[in-house]
Amino acid sequence: MTKRQGMLLEFIRQYINVHGFPPSFDDIAKGLQLRSRSNVHRMVHSLRKEGKLNLKAKKFRSIQLLDKTVDQVNAL
């Protein structure tokens, strides 16, 4: 896992803890200071393929964390 992917997972975890629902791609882009949602899309789908999170197609705010070791991401 790359450092940026770890940051993404940690951001999603914190966002869900604060708001009670998952972030949108726009929320993630703003939170990680990325200029493009396409970067978020690429990272999210890469993590989905690795089994770190789940995403329902064509559903808004459908990100679910699957990786139980996200709390250890800060150790990177």
MDAnalysis code that builds the backbone (N, CA, C; Angstrom):
import MDAnalysis as mda
import numpy as np

u = mda.Universe.empty(228, n_residues=76, atom_resindex=np.repeat(np.arange(76), 3), trajectory=True)
u.add_TopologyAttr("name", ["N", "CA", "C"] * 76)
u.add_TopologyAttr("resid", np.arange(1, 77))
u.add_TopologyAttr("resname", ["MET", "THR", "LYS", "ARG", "GLN", "GLY", "MET", "LEU", "LEU", "GLU", "PHE", "ILE", "ARG", "GLN", "TYR", "ILE", "ASN", "VAL", "HIS", "GLY", "PHE", "PRO", "PRO", "SER", "PHE", "ASP", "ASP", "ILE", "ALA", "LYS", "GLY", "LEU", "GLN", "LEU", "ARG", "SER", "ARG", "SER", "ASN", "VAL", "HIS", "ARG", "MET", "VAL", "HIS", "SER", "LEU", "ARG", "LYS", "GLU", "GLY", "LYS", "LEU", "ASN", "LEU", "LYS", "ALA", "LYS", "LYS", "PHE", "ARG", "SER", "ILE", "GLN", "LEU", "LEU", "ASP", "LYS", "THR", "VAL", "ASP", "GLN", "VAL", "ASN", "ALA", "LEU"])
u.atoms.positions = np.array([
    [0.842, -1.170, 0.000],
    [0.000, 0.000, 0.000],
    [0.892, 1.240, 0.000],
    [0.543, 2.188, -0.834],
    [1.321, 3.423, -0.897],
    [0.928, 4.354, 0.248],
    [1.755, 5.337, 0.484],
    [1.469, 6.316, 1.535],
    [0.164, 7.065, 1.235],
    [-0.052, 7.411, -0.020],
    [-1.267, 8.137, -0.399],
    [-2.516, 7.264, -0.201],
    [-2.414, 5.981, -0.514],
    [-3.538, 5.073, -0.289],
    [-3.836, 4.969, 1.208],
    [-2.787, 4.931, 2.013],
    [-2.970, 4.914, 3.459],
    [-3.661, 6.172, 3.955],
    [-3.270, 7.306, 3.393],
    [-3.920, 8.570, 3.748],
    [-5.393, 8.543, 3.359],
    [-5.693, 7.966, 2.204],
    [-7.078, 7.874, 1.744],
    [-7.901, 7.017, 2.699],
    [-7.393, 5.858, 3.074],
    [-8.124, 4.986, 3.997],
    [-8.344, 5.672, 5.345],
    [-7.327, 6.340, 5.845],
    [-7.454, 7.045, 7.121],
    [-8.467, 8.181, 7.013],
    [-8.454, 8.908, 5.909],
    [-9.425, 9.984, 5.716],
    [-10.854, 9.433, 5.719],
    [-11.059, 8.333, 5.004],
    [-12.402, 7.727, 4.942],
    [-12.838, 7.289, 6.337],
    [-11.940, 6.647, 7.078],
    [-12.270, 6.189, 8.437],
    [-12.661, 7.360, 9.338],
    [-11.865, 8.415, 9.312],
    [-12.156, 9.580, 10.145],
    [-13.447, 10.270, 9.717],
    [-13.663, 10.361, 8.413],
    [-14.875, 11.004, 7.906],
    [-16.114, 10.252, 8.388],
    [-16.079, 8.933, 8.300],
    [-17.212, 8.126, 8.747],
    [-17.427, 8.288, 10.246],
    [-16.346, 8.320, 11.022],
    [-16.467, 8.506, 12.471],
    [-17.099, 9.846, 12.824],
    [-16.753, 10.896, 12.106],
    [-17.267, 12.242, 12.400],
    [-18.688, 12.433, 11.889],
    [-18.947, 12.024, 10.644],
    [-20.215, 12.328, 9.996],
    [-21.245, 11.202, 10.054],
    [-20.801, 9.981, 10.275],
    [-21.725, 8.857, 10.347],
    [-22.075, 8.245, 8.998],
    [-21.472, 8.740, 7.946],
    [-21.684, 8.192, 6.601],
    [-20.411, 8.406, 5.802],
    [-20.217, 7.619, 4.728],
    [-18.966, 7.719, 3.964],
    [-18.878, 9.001, 3.130],
    [-17.658, 9.413, 2.819],
    [-17.471, 10.623, 2.014],
    [-17.745, 10.365, 0.532],
    [-18.079, 11.431, -0.170],
    [-18.192, 11.364, -1.631],
    [-16.788, 11.541, -2.212],
    [-16.652, 11.310, -3.497],
    [-15.357, 11.525, -4.144],
    [-14.946, 12.985, -4.033],
    [-15.905, 13.904, -4.109],
    [-15.599, 15.337, -3.948],
    [-15.073, 15.620, -2.545],
    [-15.707, 15.025, -1.525],
    [-15.243, 15.212, -0.148],
    [-13.812, 14.724, 0.008],
    [-13.521, 13.573, -0.575],
    [-12.172, 13.008, -0.492],
    [-11.166, 13.911, -1.195],
    [-11.509, 14.382, -2.392],
    [-10.612, 15.262, -3.144],
    [-10.299, 16.518, -2.337],
    [-11.316, 17.120, -1.731],
    [-11.093, 18.322, -0.922],
    [-10.283, 18.002, 0.325],
    [-10.614, 16.901, 0.987],
    [-9.938, 16.524, 2.222],
    [-8.472, 16.188, 2.028],
    [-8.134, 15.604, 0.894],
    [-6.743, 15.242, 0.603],
    [-6.051, 16.263, -0.282],
    [-6.746, 17.359, -0.562],
    [-6.224, 18.453, -1.381],
    [-5.772, 17.965, -2.751],
    [-6.628, 17.182, -3.393],
    [-6.381, 16.708, -4.753],
    [-7.173, 17.579, -5.715],
    [-6.622, 17.834, -6.859],
    [-7.283, 18.720, -7.820],
    [-8.355, 18.018, -8.638],
    [-8.261, 16.699, -8.719],
    [-9.124, 15.977, -9.640],
    [-9.812, 14.805, -8.967],
    [-11.106, 14.649, -9.245],
    [-11.827, 13.483, -8.754],
    [-11.344, 12.214, -9.442],
    [-10.749, 12.348, -10.614],
    [-10.267, 11.154, -11.313],
    [-9.135, 10.489, -10.525],
    [-8.323, 11.264, -9.824],
    [-7.296, 10.686, -8.958],
    [-7.933, 9.901, -7.818],
    [-8.982, 10.454, -7.237],
    [-9.707, 9.768, -6.170],
    [-10.309, 8.481, -6.716],
    [-10.941, 8.573, -7.872],
    [-11.560, 7.410, -8.498],
    [-10.526, 6.299, -8.700],
    [-9.374, 6.649, -9.219],
    [-8.305, 5.679, -9.472],
    [-7.845, 5.023, -8.173],
    [-7.621, 5.817, -7.138],
    [-7.146, 5.267, -5.864],
    [-8.207, 4.394, -5.196],
    [-9.459, 4.844, -5.211],
    [-10.542, 4.075, -4.591],
    [-10.698, 2.723, -5.281],
    [-10.694, 2.722, -6.606],
    [-10.872, 1.464, -7.324],
    [-9.644, 0.555, -7.187],
    [-8.478, 1.124, -7.033],
    [-7.283, 0.327, -6.776],
    [-7.390, -0.359, -5.414],
    [-7.841, 0.377, -4.403],
    [-8.013, -0.199, -3.072],
    [-9.146, -1.227, -3.042],
    [-10.150, -1.023, -3.864],
    [-11.240, -1.995, -3.961],
    [-10.700, -3.310, -4.513],
    [-9.858, -3.229, -5.538],
    [-9.269, -4.435, -6.123],
    [-8.361, -5.163, -5.134],
    [-7.727, -4.408, -4.238],
    [-6.858, -5.004, -3.224],
    [-7.646, -5.563, -2.040],
    [-8.958, -5.315, -1.996],
    [-9.783, -5.825, -0.914],
    [-9.779, -4.980, 0.342],
    [-9.360, -3.727, 0.218],
    [-9.294, -2.832, 1.376],
    [-10.623, -2.117, 1.641],
    [-11.429, -1.969, 0.596],
    [-12.733, -1.335, 0.754],
    [-13.698, -1.884, -0.284],
    [-14.970, -1.607, -0.068],
    [-16.021, -2.043, -0.976],
    [-16.726, -0.804, -1.505],
    [-17.228, -0.905, -2.714],
    [-17.872, 0.225, -3.372],
    [-18.995, -0.314, -4.240],
    [-20.195, 0.214, -4.045],
    [-21.321, -0.205, -4.875],
    [-21.375, 0.680, -6.114],
    [-21.493, 0.043, -7.262],
    [-21.516, 0.772, -8.534],
    [-22.716, 1.707, -8.606],
    [-22.439, 2.910, -9.067],
    [-23.463, 3.931, -9.320],
    [-24.283, 4.294, -8.084],
    [-23.685, 4.147, -6.910],
    [-24.342, 4.543, -5.662],
    [-23.514, 5.643, -5.014],
    [-24.163, 6.725, -4.640],
    [-23.512, 7.865, -4.014],
    [-23.165, 7.524, -2.567],
    [-21.960, 7.827, -2.133],
    [-21.488, 7.602, -0.765],
    [-21.637, 6.139, -0.349],
    [-21.124, 5.240, -1.177],
    [-21.279, 3.807, -0.888],
    [-19.978, 3.126, -0.477],
    [-18.973, 3.891, -0.097],
    [-17.683, 3.314, 0.276],
    [-17.803, 2.641, 1.649],
    [-17.332, 1.401, 1.726],
    [-17.286, 0.675, 2.990],
    [-15.868, 0.171, 3.205],
    [-15.307, 0.449, 4.367],
    [-13.967, -0.032, 4.685],
    [-14.023, -1.513, 5.032],
    [-13.131, -2.292, 4.460],
    [-13.039, -3.715, 4.749],
    [-11.795, -4.050, 5.536],
    [-10.781, -3.203, 5.460],
    [-9.501, -3.441, 6.102],
    [-9.599, -3.052, 7.574],
    [-9.437, -4.005, 8.452],
    [-9.550, -3.751, 9.890],
    [-8.265, -3.168, 10.465],
    [-7.205, -3.082, 9.661],
    [-5.934, -2.558, 10.169],
    [-5.723, -1.098, 9.798],
    [-6.782, -0.403, 9.438],
    [-6.657, 0.997, 9.041],
    [-6.064, 1.842, 10.161],
    [-6.313, 1.469, 11.399],
    [-5.761, 2.228, 12.516],
    [-4.231, 2.195, 12.512],
    [-3.648, 1.212, 11.841],
    [-2.204, 1.106, 11.799],
    [-1.605, 1.877, 10.619],
    [-2.434, 2.516, 9.808],
    [-1.970, 3.235, 8.630],
    [-1.012, 4.359, 9.028],
    [-1.242, 5.000, 10.143],
    [-0.391, 6.106, 10.571],
    [1.040, 5.677, 10.822],
    [1.261, 4.397, 10.998],
    [2.601, 3.887, 11.269],
    [3.482, 3.896, 10.028],
    [2.918, 4.176, 8.842],
    [3.695, 4.166, 7.599],
    [4.711, 5.256, 7.563],
])
